[in-house]
Amino acid sequence: MTQDQKTVGAGVGMPAALHLDAYGREISEAFGDVPYLVGSATRTKQWRDVDVRLILADAEFDALFPAHNHPDKTDGRWSLICAAIAELGRQRTGLPIDFQIQRQTDANRLYDGPRHPLGLYATRGDSPPTAENTTQSDCAECSHTDNRAPRQQP
């Protein structure tokens, strides 16, 4: 791995990262799934846009977007929802957001880069992370575990 490929110094910087996490929480509350920061912003500070992906279980994705995999059709519903959520992200964060909703099987098969969950946070009174209270990603290719330590009470 070259110095340019290391994740040290990658990302969107502050305070944009705080706004990006807040945007991620809005998406998570609306869909019940955690969105991910993917693409060049996970590897470097030299990015053209900020890629955010919401990965849904295949059955949920197919129910929302039944026309998505028909090559003879443009999926207007998918395009409009993704564009609207991307624009919301631009307004909320000031970043050039590229937002897409992906089917889990397709995302795992086609995209093998890092995925950084957005919108996760610990609150006061949370228990320290253990095997019993951490969450494991449902993504077959992703081994992310939410094991952020909670903030210490003063």
Backbone torsions as a table, in degrees:
resi	resn	phi	psi	omega
1	MET	NA	129.7	178.8
2	THR	-82.1	166.1	179.1
3	GLN	-58.1	-37.9	-179.1
4	ASP	-67.4	-24.1	-177.4
5	GLN	-88.4	-13.8	-179.5
6	LYS	-67.8	149.0	-179.5
7	THR	-80.5	-7.6	176.8
8	VAL	-62.5	124.5	-178.8
9	GLY	82.9	5.0	178.3
10	ALA	-83.2	167.4	174.0
11	GLY	112.8	-166.9	-173.5
12	VAL	-102.7	-7.1	-180.0
13	GLY	82.5	176.7	179.8
14	MET	-106.3	145.2	3.7
15	PRO	-89.1	6.7	-178.1
16	ALA	-56.9	-34.9	179.6
17	ALA	-62.6	-36.3	177.2
18	LEU	-65.9	-42.3	178.6
19	HIS	-67.0	-37.3	178.7
20	LEU	-64.8	-40.6	176.6
21	ASP	-64.6	-40.3	178.0
22	ALA	-63.2	-41.3	175.8
23	TYR	-61.0	-42.1	177.5
24	GLY	-60.8	-38.4	177.6
25	ARG	-64.5	-38.6	177.6
26	GLU	-61.3	-43.7	179.0
27	ILE	-64.2	-45.0	-179.5
28	SER	-61.4	-41.7	178.7
29	GLU	-65.9	-34.4	-179.0
30	ALA	-75.3	-37.2	-173.3
31	PHE	-108.9	-16.7	-178.0
32	GLY	79.9	8.7	177.4
33	ASP	-130.1	150.6	-178.1
34	VAL	-82.6	129.3	173.7
35	PRO	-81.4	161.2	-176.7
36	TYR	-125.1	142.4	166.3
37	LEU	-83.4	126.2	-179.2
38	VAL	-133.1	-179.4	173.4
39	GLY	78.6	-159.1	-171.3
40	SER	-62.1	-29.3	-179.7
41	ALA	-68.1	-13.8	175.2
42	THR	-85.6	-12.5	-174.2
43	ARG	-117.3	-22.8	-172.6
44	THR	-155.5	166.5	172.6
45	LYS	-91.2	-2.3	179.3
46	GLN	-97.9	84.9	-179.1
47	TRP	-127.7	150.0	178.2
48	ARG	-85.7	-39.8	176.9
49	ASP	-145.0	172.5	-177.2
50	VAL	-112.5	111.3	-175.6
51	ASP	-85.6	122.3	176.7
52	VAL	-122.3	130.2	-178.4
53	ARG	-125.7	136.7	171.4
54	LEU	-107.8	117.8	-177.5
55	ILE	-103.9	116.8	-178.8
56	LEU	-105.9	150.2	172.7
57	ALA	-54.8	146.1	-174.8
58	ASP	-52.4	-46.7	-177.3
59	ALA	-64.3	-39.9	178.8
60	GLU	-67.1	-44.2	178.2
61	PHE	-59.9	-48.2	-178.1
62	ASP	-63.3	-34.2	177.6
63	ALA	-69.0	-38.5	179.8
64	LEU	-74.9	-35.7	-173.2
65	PHE	-131.6	69.7	-175.6
66	PRO	-66.3	-22.0	-178.0
67	ALA	-95.4	5.6	-170.0
68	HIS	-64.4	-35.9	-176.2
69	ASN	-100.7	26.5	176.5
70	HIS	-100.5	107.6	-173.9
71	PRO	-62.7	-19.5	-179.5
72	ASP	-87.5	1.1	-178.2
73	LYS	-128.8	147.7	168.9
74	THR	-93.2	132.7	-179.7
75	ASP	-87.0	91.8	-178.0
76	GLY	-62.8	-37.6	-180.0
77	ARG	-63.7	-49.2	179.6
78	TRP	-60.7	-46.1	-178.4
79	SER	-61.6	-44.8	-178.6
80	LEU	-67.0	-44.2	179.8
81	ILE	-64.2	-45.0	179.3
82	CYS	-63.4	-42.7	179.7
83	ALA	-64.9	-41.1	-179.4
84	ALA	-66.1	-42.5	-179.8
85	ILE	-70.6	-34.5	175.3
86	ALA	-63.6	-43.5	179.4
87	GLU	-65.6	-39.6	174.2
88	LEU	-57.3	-43.8	178.7
89	GLY	-62.5	-40.3	177.6
90	ARG	-62.4	-41.9	-180.0
91	GLN	-68.3	-41.5	-176.4
92	ARG	-74.4	-33.4	-171.2
93	THR	-110.3	-22.7	-172.5
94	GLY	77.4	8.0	-178.7
95	LEU	-102.5	152.6	176.1
96	PRO	-78.1	83.5	-174.1
97	ILE	-77.6	132.8	168.5
98	ASP	-112.5	102.6	-176.2
99	PHE	-105.1	135.4	174.5
100	GLN	-142.2	146.8	171.5
101	ILE	-100.3	131.6	-177.3
102	GLN	-125.5	149.5	172.3
103	ARG	-74.2	134.8	-174.2
104	GLN	-55.4	-48.1	-179.0
105	THR	-60.7	-42.9	179.3
106	ASP	-66.0	-43.8	-179.4
107	ALA	-61.2	-42.6	-179.4
108	ASN	-70.3	-34.2	-178.8
109	ARG	-77.2	-39.1	-170.5
110	LEU	-95.8	-24.1	-171.9
111	TYR	-126.9	113.7	-175.4
112	ASP	-110.0	10.0	-179.5
113	GLY	-76.3	177.5	179.8
114	PRO	-64.9	150.1	175.1
115	ARG	-129.0	118.2	178.3
116	HIS	-106.6	116.3	-178.8
117	PRO	-64.2	141.1	179.1
118	LEU	-108.2	145.3	171.7
119	GLY	86.9	4.0	177.6
120	LEU	-83.1	138.5	177.7
121	TYR	-156.9	154.4	177.1
122	ALA	-102.1	147.6	177.4
123	THR	-116.7	163.1	179.1
124	ARG	-59.9	140.1	179.5
125	GLY	93.2	-10.0	176.1
126	ASP	-67.1	149.5	176.2
127	SER	-76.3	150.6	173.8
128	PRO	-59.0	150.1	-177.2
129	PRO	-62.9	134.7	174.5
130	THR	-138.0	174.5	177.5
131	ALA	-61.8	-27.9	-176.9
132	GLU	-81.2	-27.7	-174.3
133	ASN	-115.3	13.9	173.8
134	THR	-98.6	158.6	-179.0
135	THR	-110.3	136.9	177.8
136	GLN	-102.3	136.1	179.5
137	SER	-61.3	147.2	175.3
138	ASP	-83.1	-6.8	-177.7
139	CYS	-72.4	125.6	-179.0
140	ALA	-62.1	-33.3	-177.3
141	GLU	-91.8	-6.8	-173.2
142	CYS	-111.9	131.3	-179.3
143	SER	-109.9	23.1	-178.3
144	HIS	-62.0	135.0	171.4
145	THR	-124.0	131.1	177.2
146	ASP	-79.8	97.0	-179.2
147	ASN	-128.5	36.6	176.9
148	ARG	-68.8	135.8	178.6
149	ALA	-74.8	140.6	178.2
150	PRO	-70.5	158.6	175.7
151	ARG	-65.4	141.4	177.5
152	GLN	-76.6	139.5	177.1
153	GLN	-74.3	142.1	179.7
154	PRO	-66.3	NA	NA
